[in-house]
Amino acid sequence: MATNKTLRNINKALLIGDVMLCFTLRLVVDEWGMYKKNDVETFYISLLDEQNGLIRHPIDKQWEVISAEYVNKA
């Protein structure tokens, strides 16, 4: 769960541009590419990157979010 400080930092960064978050995710479906159910992986994901960010690849029913941390402005 994000702290108030983390949320303030994200809001400030969005005024300037995109931000990078570090997600720890657990796969909840049987298989997704090379990942198997219950695999835990850390991903660095940009919020707004149109090629590889959450704007294009949302975290949905395939993954459970274990943690999310503000890293820095992308």
PDB file of N, CA, C and O in Angstrom:
ATOM      1  N   MET A   1       0.846  -1.169   0.000  1.00  0.00           N
ATOM      2  CA  MET A   1       0.000   0.000   0.000  1.00  0.00           C
ATOM      3  C   MET A   1       0.894   1.235   0.000  1.00  0.00           C
ATOM      4  O   MET A   1       1.858   1.320   0.761  1.00  0.00           O
ATOM      5  N   ALA A   2       0.564   2.177  -0.853  1.00  0.00           N
ATOM      6  CA  ALA A   2       1.385   3.381  -0.989  1.00  0.00           C
ATOM      7  C   ALA A   2       1.199   4.302   0.205  1.00  0.00           C
ATOM      8  O   ALA A   2       0.096   4.451   0.733  1.00  0.00           O
ATOM      9  N   THR A   3       2.286   4.910   0.613  1.00  0.00           N
ATOM     10  CA  THR A   3       2.213   5.875   1.699  1.00  0.00           C
ATOM     11  C   THR A   3       1.821   7.231   1.141  1.00  0.00           C
ATOM     12  O   THR A   3       1.868   7.447  -0.070  1.00  0.00           O
ATOM     13  N   ASN A   4       1.432   8.151   2.025  1.00  0.00           N
ATOM     14  CA  ASN A   4       1.086   9.500   1.585  1.00  0.00           C
ATOM     15  C   ASN A   4       2.264  10.165   0.893  1.00  0.00           C
ATOM     16  O   ASN A   4       2.076  10.877  -0.093  1.00  0.00           O
ATOM     17  N   LYS A   5       3.493   9.944   1.399  1.00  0.00           N
ATOM     18  CA  LYS A   5       4.685  10.523   0.787  1.00  0.00           C
ATOM     19  C   LYS A   5       4.860  10.008  -0.643  1.00  0.00           C
ATOM     20  O   LYS A   5       5.156  10.785  -1.550  1.00  0.00           O
ATOM     21  N   THR A   6       4.681   8.714  -0.843  1.00  0.00           N
ATOM     22  CA  THR A   6       4.802   8.128  -2.173  1.00  0.00           C
ATOM     23  C   THR A   6       3.772   8.733  -3.112  1.00  0.00           C
ATOM     24  O   THR A   6       4.101   9.086  -4.244  1.00  0.00           O
ATOM     25  N   LEU A   7       2.542   8.856  -2.662  1.00  0.00           N
ATOM     26  CA  LEU A   7       1.495   9.437  -3.508  1.00  0.00           C
ATOM     27  C   LEU A   7       1.800  10.888  -3.844  1.00  0.00           C
ATOM     28  O   LEU A   7       1.565  11.314  -4.975  1.00  0.00           O
ATOM     29  N   ARG A   8       2.316  11.655  -2.897  1.00  0.00           N
ATOM     30  CA  ARG A   8       2.701  13.045  -3.171  1.00  0.00           C
ATOM     31  C   ARG A   8       3.810  13.089  -4.227  1.00  0.00           C
ATOM     32  O   ARG A   8       3.758  13.913  -5.140  1.00  0.00           O
ATOM     33  N   ASN A   9       4.819  12.205  -4.109  1.00  0.00           N
ATOM     34  CA  ASN A   9       5.917  12.163  -5.080  1.00  0.00           C
ATOM     35  C   ASN A   9       5.408  11.819  -6.474  1.00  0.00           C
ATOM     36  O   ASN A   9       5.852  12.411  -7.459  1.00  0.00           O
ATOM     37  N   ILE A  10       4.487  10.874  -6.566  1.00  0.00           N
ATOM     38  CA  ILE A  10       3.923  10.493  -7.866  1.00  0.00           C
ATOM     39  C   ILE A  10       3.149  11.663  -8.460  1.00  0.00           C
ATOM     40  O   ILE A  10       3.296  11.960  -9.645  1.00  0.00           O
ATOM     41  N   ASN A  11       2.340  12.321  -7.664  1.00  0.00           N
ATOM     42  CA  ASN A  11       1.566  13.457  -8.166  1.00  0.00           C
ATOM     43  C   ASN A  11       2.488  14.567  -8.677  1.00  0.00           C
ATOM     44  O   ASN A  11       2.217  15.168  -9.717  1.00  0.00           O
ATOM     45  N   LYS A  12       3.582  14.844  -7.945  1.00  0.00           N
ATOM     46  CA  LYS A  12       4.547  15.856  -8.392  1.00  0.00           C
ATOM     47  C   LYS A  12       5.187  15.441  -9.710  1.00  0.00           C
ATOM     48  O   LYS A  12       5.316  16.256 -10.624  1.00  0.00           O
ATOM     49  N   ALA A  13       5.586  14.184  -9.811  1.00  0.00           N
ATOM     50  CA  ALA A  13       6.254  13.700 -11.024  1.00  0.00           C
ATOM     51  C   ALA A  13       5.323  13.751 -12.226  1.00  0.00           C
ATOM     52  O   ALA A  13       5.768  14.047 -13.335  1.00  0.00           O
ATOM     53  N   LEU A  14       4.053  13.471 -12.031  1.00  0.00           N
ATOM     54  CA  LEU A  14       3.107  13.506 -13.145  1.00  0.00           C
ATOM     55  C   LEU A  14       2.913  14.913 -13.685  1.00  0.00           C
ATOM     56  O   LEU A  14       2.565  15.083 -14.853  1.00  0.00           O
ATOM     57  N   LEU A  15       3.133  15.919 -12.857  1.00  0.00           N
ATOM     58  CA  LEU A  15       3.059  17.289 -13.347  1.00  0.00           C
ATOM     59  C   LEU A  15       4.208  17.572 -14.313  1.00  0.00           C
ATOM     60  O   LEU A  15       4.067  18.381 -15.230  1.00  0.00           O
ATOM     61  N   ILE A  16       5.338  16.908 -14.107  1.00  0.00           N
ATOM     62  CA  ILE A  16       6.520  17.100 -14.947  1.00  0.00           C
ATOM     63  C   ILE A  16       6.483  16.143 -16.134  1.00  0.00           C
ATOM     64  O   ILE A  16       6.852  16.525 -17.245  1.00  0.00           O
ATOM     65  N   GLY A  17       6.047  14.921 -15.918  1.00  0.00           N
ATOM     66  CA  GLY A  17       6.048  13.908 -16.972  1.00  0.00           C
ATOM     67  C   GLY A  17       5.761  12.540 -16.390  1.00  0.00           C
ATOM     68  O   GLY A  17       5.103  12.417 -15.357  1.00  0.00           O
ATOM     69  N   ASP A  18       6.253  11.525 -17.050  1.00  0.00           N
ATOM     70  CA  ASP A  18       5.990  10.139 -16.682  1.00  0.00           C
ATOM     71  C   ASP A  18       6.760   9.742 -15.423  1.00  0.00           C
ATOM     72  O   ASP A  18       7.750  10.380 -15.066  1.00  0.00           O
ATOM     73  N   VAL A  19       6.297   8.680 -14.753  1.00  0.00           N
ATOM     74  CA  VAL A  19       6.988   8.138 -13.590  1.00  0.00           C
ATOM     75  C   VAL A  19       7.203   6.640 -13.774  1.00  0.00           C
ATOM     76  O   VAL A  19       6.487   5.974 -14.522  1.00  0.00           O
ATOM     77  N   MET A  20       8.208   6.134 -13.070  1.00  0.00           N
ATOM     78  CA  MET A  20       8.527   4.706 -13.090  1.00  0.00           C
ATOM     79  C   MET A  20       8.160   4.121 -11.731  1.00  0.00           C
ATOM     80  O   MET A  20       8.484   4.687 -10.687  1.00  0.00           O
ATOM     81  N   LEU A  21       7.475   2.975 -11.764  1.00  0.00           N
ATOM     82  CA  LEU A  21       7.109   2.268 -10.542  1.00  0.00           C
ATOM     83  C   LEU A  21       7.739   0.885 -10.567  1.00  0.00           C
ATOM     84  O   LEU A  21       7.930   0.291 -11.628  1.00  0.00           O
ATOM     85  N   CYS A  22       8.058   0.384  -9.380  1.00  0.00           N
ATOM     86  CA  CYS A  22       8.568  -0.973  -9.230  1.00  0.00           C
ATOM     87  C   CYS A  22       7.437  -1.814  -8.638  1.00  0.00           C
ATOM     88  O   CYS A  22       7.005  -1.580  -7.509  1.00  0.00           O
ATOM     89  N   PHE A  23       6.966  -2.784  -9.403  1.00  0.00           N
ATOM     90  CA  PHE A  23       5.887  -3.661  -8.967  1.00  0.00           C
ATOM     91  C   PHE A  23       6.438  -5.042  -8.642  1.00  0.00           C
ATOM     92  O   PHE A  23       7.271  -5.568  -9.381  1.00  0.00           O
ATOM     93  N   THR A  24       5.987  -5.625  -7.559  1.00  0.00           N
ATOM     94  CA  THR A  24       6.211  -7.040  -7.290  1.00  0.00           C
ATOM     95  C   THR A  24       4.858  -7.702  -7.516  1.00  0.00           C
ATOM     96  O   THR A  24       3.867  -7.371  -6.866  1.00  0.00           O
ATOM     97  N   LEU A  25       4.844  -8.645  -8.455  1.00  0.00           N
ATOM     98  CA  LEU A  25       3.590  -9.267  -8.891  1.00  0.00           C
ATOM     99  C   LEU A  25       3.651 -10.778  -8.746  1.00  0.00           C
ATOM    100  O   LEU A  25       4.720 -11.380  -8.839  1.00  0.00           O
ATOM    101  N   ARG A  26       2.484 -11.388  -8.516  1.00  0.00           N
ATOM    102  CA  ARG A  26       2.357 -12.852  -8.465  1.00  0.00           C
ATOM    103  C   ARG A  26       1.361 -13.258  -9.550  1.00  0.00           C
ATOM    104  O   ARG A  26       0.271 -12.695  -9.649  1.00  0.00           O
ATOM    105  N   LEU A  27       1.749 -14.236 -10.358  1.00  0.00           N
ATOM    106  CA  LEU A  27       0.867 -14.720 -11.419  1.00  0.00           C
ATOM    107  C   LEU A  27      -0.263 -15.545 -10.822  1.00  0.00           C
ATOM    108  O   LEU A  27      -0.020 -16.442 -10.015  1.00  0.00           O
ATOM    109  N   VAL A  28      -1.490 -15.246 -11.214  1.00  0.00           N
ATOM    110  CA  VAL A  28      -2.647 -15.954 -10.652  1.00  0.00           C
ATOM    111  C   VAL A  28      -3.331 -16.867 -11.666  1.00  0.00           C
ATOM    112  O   VAL A  28      -4.244 -17.609 -11.305  1.00  0.00           O
ATOM    113  N   VAL A  29      -2.904 -16.826 -12.934  1.00  0.00           N
ATOM    114  CA  VAL A  29      -3.424 -17.754 -13.927  1.00  0.00           C
ATOM    115  C   VAL A  29      -2.423 -18.898 -14.084  1.00  0.00           C
ATOM    116  O   VAL A  29      -1.301 -18.804 -13.587  1.00  0.00           O
ATOM    117  N   ASP A  30      -2.812 -19.972 -14.765  1.00  0.00           N
ATOM    118  CA  ASP A  30      -1.947 -21.142 -14.888  1.00  0.00           C
ATOM    119  C   ASP A  30      -0.615 -20.847 -15.566  1.00  0.00           C
ATOM    120  O   ASP A  30       0.421 -21.380 -15.168  1.00  0.00           O
ATOM    121  N   GLU A  31      -0.643 -19.991 -16.597  1.00  0.00           N
ATOM    122  CA  GLU A  31       0.561 -19.766 -17.387  1.00  0.00           C
ATOM    123  C   GLU A  31       0.444 -18.437 -18.115  1.00  0.00           C
ATOM    124  O   GLU A  31      -0.641 -18.069 -18.567  1.00  0.00           O
ATOM    125  N   TRP A  32       1.563 -17.707 -18.234  1.00  0.00           N
ATOM    126  CA  TRP A  32       1.615 -16.461 -19.002  1.00  0.00           C
ATOM    127  C   TRP A  32       3.025 -16.338 -19.535  1.00  0.00           C
ATOM    128  O   TRP A  32       3.937 -15.951 -18.804  1.00  0.00           O
ATOM    129  N   GLY A  33       3.215 -16.666 -20.809  1.00  0.00           N
ATOM    130  CA  GLY A  33       4.565 -16.685 -21.386  1.00  0.00           C
ATOM    131  C   GLY A  33       5.422 -17.702 -20.673  1.00  0.00           C
ATOM    132  O   GLY A  33       5.050 -18.872 -20.587  1.00  0.00           O
ATOM    133  N   MET A  34       6.569 -17.278 -20.157  1.00  0.00           N
ATOM    134  CA  MET A  34       7.473 -18.203 -19.459  1.00  0.00           C
ATOM    135  C   MET A  34       7.125 -18.359 -17.986  1.00  0.00           C
ATOM    136  O   MET A  34       7.760 -19.149 -17.287  1.00  0.00           O
ATOM    137  N   TYR A  35       6.135 -17.626 -17.503  1.00  0.00           N
ATOM    138  CA  TYR A  35       5.759 -17.656 -16.087  1.00  0.00           C
ATOM    139  C   TYR A  35       4.681 -18.712 -15.824  1.00  0.00           C
ATOM    140  O   TYR A  35       3.814 -18.965 -16.659  1.00  0.00           O
ATOM    141  N   LYS A  36       4.764 -19.310 -14.654  1.00  0.00           N
ATOM    142  CA  LYS A  36       3.784 -20.307 -14.211  1.00  0.00           C
ATOM    143  C   LYS A  36       3.029 -19.759 -12.997  1.00  0.00           C
ATOM    144  O   LYS A  36       3.498 -18.835 -12.333  1.00  0.00           O
ATOM    145  N   LYS A  37       1.881 -20.325 -12.719  1.00  0.00           N
ATOM    146  CA  LYS A  37       1.053 -19.881 -11.610  1.00  0.00           C
ATOM    147  C   LYS A  37       1.868 -19.786 -10.319  1.00  0.00           C
ATOM    148  O   LYS A  37       2.667 -20.670 -10.008  1.00  0.00           O
ATOM    149  N   ASN A  38       1.653 -18.702  -9.574  1.00  0.00           N
ATOM    150  CA  ASN A  38       2.300 -18.381  -8.293  1.00  0.00           C
ATOM    151  C   ASN A  38       3.739 -17.887  -8.424  1.00  0.00           C
ATOM    152  O   ASN A  38       4.375 -17.604  -7.408  1.00  0.00           O
ATOM    153  N   ASP A  39       4.278 -17.772  -9.658  1.00  0.00           N
ATOM    154  CA  ASP A  39       5.585 -17.148  -9.817  1.00  0.00           C
ATOM    155  C   ASP A  39       5.492 -15.703  -9.342  1.00  0.00           C
ATOM    156  O   ASP A  39       4.494 -15.026  -9.587  1.00  0.00           O
ATOM    157  N   VAL A  40       6.527 -15.238  -8.667  1.00  0.00           N
ATOM    158  CA  VAL A  40       6.610 -13.849  -8.204  1.00  0.00           C
ATOM    159  C   VAL A  40       7.760 -13.196  -8.958  1.00  0.00           C
ATOM    160  O   VAL A  40       8.855 -13.750  -9.047  1.00  0.00           O
ATOM    161  N   GLU A  41       7.500 -12.025  -9.494  1.00  0.00           N
ATOM    162  CA  GLU A  41       8.508 -11.324 -10.281  1.00  0.00           C
ATOM    163  C   GLU A  41       8.428  -9.830 -10.009  1.00  0.00           C
ATOM    164  O   GLU A  41       7.363  -9.301  -9.691  1.00  0.00           O
ATOM    165  N   THR A  42       9.560  -9.158 -10.138  1.00  0.00           N
ATOM    166  CA  THR A  42       9.621  -7.706  -9.983  1.00  0.00           C
ATOM    167  C   THR A  42       9.704  -7.081 -11.366  1.00  0.00           C
ATOM    168  O   THR A  42      10.525  -7.483 -12.191  1.00  0.00           O
ATOM    169  N   PHE A  43       8.850  -6.096 -11.614  1.00  0.00           N
ATOM    170  CA  PHE A  43       8.818  -5.395 -12.895  1.00  0.00           C
ATOM    171  C   PHE A  43       8.935  -3.898 -12.651  1.00  0.00           C
ATOM    172  O   PHE A  43       8.309  -3.360 -11.738  1.00  0.00           O
ATOM    173  N   TYR A  44       9.734  -3.230 -13.464  1.00  0.00           N
ATOM    174  CA  TYR A  44       9.798  -1.771 -13.465  1.00  0.00           C
ATOM    175  C   TYR A  44       8.943  -1.310 -14.627  1.00  0.00           C
ATOM    176  O   TYR A  44       9.244  -1.592 -15.786  1.00  0.00           O
ATOM    177  N   ILE A  45       7.871  -0.596 -14.306  1.00  0.00           N
ATOM    178  CA  ILE A  45       6.884  -0.241 -15.323  1.00  0.00           C
ATOM    179  C   ILE A  45       6.624   1.261 -15.284  1.00  0.00           C
ATOM    180  O   ILE A  45       6.384   1.848 -14.229  1.00  0.00           O
ATOM    181  N   SER A  46       6.679   1.849 -16.446  1.00  0.00           N
ATOM    182  CA  SER A  46       6.341   3.256 -16.616  1.00  0.00           C
ATOM    183  C   SER A  46       4.821   3.386 -16.645  1.00  0.00           C
ATOM    184  O   SER A  46       4.127   2.498 -17.139  1.00  0.00           O
ATOM    185  N   LEU A  47       4.312   4.478 -16.122  1.00  0.00           N
ATOM    186  CA  LEU A  47       2.865   4.683 -16.170  1.00  0.00           C
ATOM    187  C   LEU A  47       2.380   5.006 -17.573  1.00  0.00           C
ATOM    188  O   LEU A  47       1.358   4.474 -18.008  1.00  0.00           O
ATOM    189  N   LEU A  48       3.092   5.865 -18.290  1.00  0.00           N
ATOM    190  CA  LEU A  48       2.560   6.425 -19.517  1.00  0.00           C
ATOM    191  C   LEU A  48       3.240   5.973 -20.797  1.00  0.00           C
ATOM    192  O   LEU A  48       2.766   6.321 -21.879  1.00  0.00           O
ATOM    193  N   ASP A  49       4.317   5.224 -20.731  1.00  0.00           N
ATOM    194  CA  ASP A  49       5.041   4.789 -21.927  1.00  0.00           C
ATOM    195  C   ASP A  49       4.092   4.025 -22.851  1.00  0.00           C
ATOM    196  O   ASP A  49       3.568   2.975 -22.479  1.00  0.00           O
ATOM    197  N   GLU A  50       3.874   4.556 -24.057  1.00  0.00           N
ATOM    198  CA  GLU A  50       2.914   3.949 -24.976  1.00  0.00           C
ATOM    199  C   GLU A  50       3.377   2.610 -25.523  1.00  0.00           C
ATOM    200  O   GLU A  50       2.547   1.815 -25.966  1.00  0.00           O
ATOM    201  N   GLN A  51       4.677   2.334 -25.507  1.00  0.00           N
ATOM    202  CA  GLN A  51       5.198   1.073 -26.021  1.00  0.00           C
ATOM    203  C   GLN A  51       5.193  -0.036 -24.981  1.00  0.00           C
ATOM    204  O   GLN A  51       4.954  -1.198 -25.310  1.00  0.00           O
ATOM    205  N   ASN A  52       5.460   0.321 -23.711  1.00  0.00           N
ATOM    206  CA  ASN A  52       5.681  -0.728 -22.719  1.00  0.00           C
ATOM    207  C   ASN A  52       5.163  -0.356 -21.339  1.00  0.00           C
ATOM    208  O   ASN A  52       5.618  -0.935 -20.352  1.00  0.00           O
ATOM    209  N   GLY A  53       4.250   0.566 -21.229  1.00  0.00           N
ATOM    210  CA  GLY A  53       3.800   1.032 -19.925  1.00  0.00           C
ATOM    211  C   GLY A  53       2.427   0.510 -19.548  1.00  0.00           C
ATOM    212  O   GLY A  53       1.816  -0.276 -20.272  1.00  0.00           O
ATOM    213  N   LEU A  54       1.960   0.963 -18.400  1.00  0.00           N
ATOM    214  CA  LEU A  54       0.632   0.552 -17.930  1.00  0.00           C
ATOM    215  C   LEU A  54      -0.469   1.061 -18.838  1.00  0.00           C
ATOM    216  O   LEU A  54      -1.565   0.501 -18.867  1.00  0.00           O
ATOM    217  N   ILE A  55      -0.181   2.129 -19.585  1.00  0.00           N
ATOM    218  CA  ILE A  55      -1.168   2.646 -20.519  1.00  0.00           C
ATOM    219  C   ILE A  55      -1.475   1.605 -21.605  1.00  0.00           C
ATOM    220  O   ILE A  55      -2.584   1.572 -22.138  1.00  0.00           O
ATOM    221  N   ARG A  56      -0.490   0.758 -21.930  1.00  0.00           N
ATOM    222  CA  ARG A  56      -0.676  -0.273 -22.963  1.00  0.00           C
ATOM    223  C   ARG A  56      -0.880  -1.667 -22.367  1.00  0.00           C
ATOM    224  O   ARG A  56      -1.679  -2.449 -22.881  1.00  0.00           O
ATOM    225  N   HIS A  57      -0.164  -1.980 -21.291  1.00  0.00           N
ATOM    226  CA  HIS A  57      -0.221  -3.313 -20.680  1.00  0.00           C
ATOM    227  C   HIS A  57      -0.663  -3.191 -19.221  1.00  0.00           C
ATOM    228  O   HIS A  57       0.181  -3.218 -18.325  1.00  0.00           O
ATOM    229  N   PRO A  58      -1.952  -3.058 -18.968  1.00  0.00           N
ATOM    230  CA  PRO A  58      -2.393  -2.911 -17.575  1.00  0.00           C
ATOM    231  C   PRO A  58      -2.177  -4.207 -16.784  1.00  0.00           C
ATOM    232  O   PRO A  58      -2.159  -5.306 -17.338  1.00  0.00           O
ATOM    233  N   ILE A  59      -2.016  -4.036 -15.494  1.00  0.00           N
ATOM    234  CA  ILE A  59      -1.983  -5.200 -14.609  1.00  0.00           C
ATOM    235  C   ILE A  59      -3.440  -5.569 -14.386  1.00  0.00           C
ATOM    236  O   ILE A  59      -4.211  -4.781 -13.838  1.00  0.00           O
ATOM    237  N   ASP A  60      -3.807  -6.747 -14.804  1.00  0.00           N
ATOM    238  CA  ASP A  60      -5.220  -7.117 -14.747  1.00  0.00           C
ATOM    239  C   ASP A  60      -5.413  -8.416 -13.979  1.00  0.00           C
ATOM    240  O   ASP A  60      -4.694  -8.678 -13.015  1.00  0.00           O
ATOM    241  N   LYS A  61      -6.342  -9.203 -14.380  1.00  0.00           N
ATOM    242  CA  LYS A  61      -6.684 -10.434 -13.655  1.00  0.00           C
ATOM    243  C   LYS A  61      -5.599 -11.500 -13.720  1.00  0.00           C
ATOM    244  O   LYS A  61      -5.694 -12.506 -13.018  1.00  0.00           O
ATOM    245  N   GLN A  62      -4.571 -11.310 -14.544  1.00  0.00           N
ATOM    246  CA  GLN A  62      -3.499 -12.295 -14.648  1.00  0.00           C
ATOM    247  C   GLN A  62      -2.498 -12.198 -13.492  1.00  0.00           C
ATOM    248  O   GLN A  62      -1.851 -13.184 -13.140  1.00  0.00           O
ATOM    249  N   TRP A  63      -2.376 -11.006 -12.906  1.00  0.00           N
ATOM    250  CA  TRP A  63      -1.375 -10.765 -11.879  1.00  0.00           C
ATOM    251  C   TRP A  63      -2.007 -10.204 -10.618  1.00  0.00           C
ATOM    252  O   TRP A  63      -2.964  -9.432 -10.680  1.00  0.00           O
ATOM    253  N   GLU A  64      -1.465 -10.596  -9.477  1.00  0.00           N
ATOM    254  CA  GLU A  64      -1.834 -10.018  -8.187  1.00  0.00           C
ATOM    255  C   GLU A  64      -0.705  -9.076  -7.789  1.00  0.00           C
ATOM    256  O   GLU A  64       0.463  -9.465  -7.812  1.00  0.00           O
ATOM    257  N   VAL A  65      -1.041  -7.845  -7.425  1.00  0.00           N
ATOM    258  CA  VAL A  65      -0.027  -6.881  -7.006  1.00  0.00           C
ATOM    259  C   VAL A  65       0.334  -7.156  -5.547  1.00  0.00           C
ATOM    260  O   VAL A  65      -0.515  -7.074  -4.660  1.00  0.00           O
ATOM    261  N   ILE A  66       1.591  -7.480  -5.316  1.00  0.00           N
ATOM    262  CA  ILE A  66       2.087  -7.691  -3.961  1.00  0.00           C
ATOM    263  C   ILE A  66       2.550  -6.356  -3.384  1.00  0.00           C
ATOM    264  O   ILE A  66       2.261  -6.031  -2.232  1.00  0.00           O
ATOM    265  N   SER A  67       3.270  -5.591  -4.199  1.00  0.00           N
ATOM    266  CA  SER A  67       3.694  -4.260  -3.771  1.00  0.00           C
ATOM    267  C   SER A  67       3.935  -3.379  -4.988  1.00  0.00           C
ATOM    268  O   SER A  67       4.176  -3.870  -6.091  1.00  0.00           O
ATOM    269  N   ALA A  68       3.867  -2.079  -4.769  1.00  0.00           N
ATOM    270  CA  ALA A  68       4.177  -1.086  -5.787  1.00  0.00           C
ATOM    271  C   ALA A  68       4.914   0.049  -5.102  1.00  0.00           C
ATOM    272  O   ALA A  68       4.479   0.549  -4.065  1.00  0.00           O
ATOM    273  N   GLU A  69       6.028   0.451  -5.685  1.00  0.00           N
ATOM    274  CA  GLU A  69       6.863   1.481  -5.078  1.00  0.00           C
ATOM    275  C   GLU A  69       7.261   2.498  -6.138  1.00  0.00           C
ATOM    276  O   GLU A  69       7.649   2.136  -7.249  1.00  0.00           O
ATOM    277  N   TYR A  70       7.160   3.766  -5.783  1.00  0.00           N
ATOM    278  CA  TYR A  70       7.622   4.844  -6.649  1.00  0.00           C
ATOM    279  C   TYR A  70       9.137   4.769  -6.731  1.00  0.00           C
ATOM    280  O   TYR A  70       9.809   4.748  -5.699  1.00  0.00           O
ATOM    281  N   VAL A  71       9.693   4.729  -7.949  1.00  0.00           N
ATOM    282  CA  VAL A  71      11.131   4.622  -8.110  1.00  0.00           C
ATOM    283  C   VAL A  71      11.730   5.998  -8.419  1.00  0.00           C
ATOM    284  O   VAL A  71      12.537   6.520  -7.649  1.00  0.00           O
ATOM    285  N   ASN A  72      11.332   6.567  -9.536  1.00  0.00           N
ATOM    286  CA  ASN A  72      11.792   7.903  -9.904  1.00  0.00           C
ATOM    287  C   ASN A  72      11.089   8.345 -11.186  1.00  0.00           C
ATOM    288  O   ASN A  72      10.329   7.595 -11.800  1.00  0.00           O
ATOM    289  N   LYS A  73      11.365   9.561 -11.557  1.00  0.00           N
ATOM    290  CA  LYS A  73      10.800  10.058 -12.804  1.00  0.00           C
ATOM    291  C   LYS A  73      11.487   9.334 -13.947  1.00  0.00           C
ATOM    292  O   LYS A  73      12.715   9.259 -13.991  1.00  0.00           O
ATOM    293  N   ALA A  74      10.701   8.803 -14.870  1.00  0.00           N
ATOM    294  CA  ALA A  74      11.253   8.053 -16.000  1.00  0.00           C
ATOM    295  C   ALA A  74      11.883   8.984 -17.019  1.00  0.00           C
ATOM    296  O   ALA A  74      12.399   8.525 -18.038  1.00  0.00           O
TER     297      ALA A  74
END
